[in-house]
């Protein structure tokens, strides 16, 4: 069962609440707020974990390593040129992509009703 709300892509790009699309999702750069300032949606039980960071690292790796290999094969520059060029570029890519991707991941979790710390509907274990 999925919930309604704004599109996860739109919520990710704007870094807003996945329910109302108005309130800010983040309290800091990557710290998710406790609740939406507009609609009051509680964000405390949601946790994106390391998923967004893992995907962003893989994506940035592809975006940086492939051109670095092409440059190496074509020009064969010294190692310091690679360090001067690709380290800041990888850092810039990571910092610019991580926040919207974490907001997208969070909105996707909201849309699909994924809540941390709650037993799923098919959990039949008999834990007291």
Rosetta blueprint (number, residue, H / E / L):
1 X L
2 X L
3 X L
4 X L
5 X L
6 X L
7 X L
8 X H
9 X H
10 X H
11 X H
12 X H
13 X H
14 X H
15 X L
16 X E
17 X L
18 X L
19 X L
20 X L
21 X L
22 X L
23 X L
24 X E
25 X L
26 X E
27 X L
28 X L
29 X L
30 X L
31 X L
32 X E
33 X L
34 X L
35 X E
36 X L
37 X L
38 X L
39 X L
40 X L
41 X L
42 X E
43 X L
44 X L
45 X L
46 X L
47 X L
48 X L
49 X L
50 X L
51 X H
52 X H
53 X H
54 X H
55 X H
56 X H
57 X H
58 X H
59 X H
60 X H
61 X H
62 X H
63 X H
64 X H
65 X H
66 X H
67 X H
68 X H
69 X H
70 X H
71 X H
72 X H
73 X H
74 X H
75 X L
76 X L
77 X L
78 X L
79 X H
80 X H
81 X H
82 X H
83 X H
84 X H
85 X H
86 X H
87 X H
88 X H
89 X H
90 X H
91 X H
92 X H
93 X H
94 X H
95 X H
96 X H
97 X H
98 X H
99 X H
100 X H
101 X H
102 X H
103 X H
104 X H
105 X H
106 X H
107 X H
108 X H
109 X H
110 X H
111 X H
112 X L
113 X L
114 X L
115 X L
116 X L
117 X L
118 X L
119 X L
120 X L
121 X L
122 X L
123 X L
124 X L
125 X L
126 X L
127 X L
128 X L
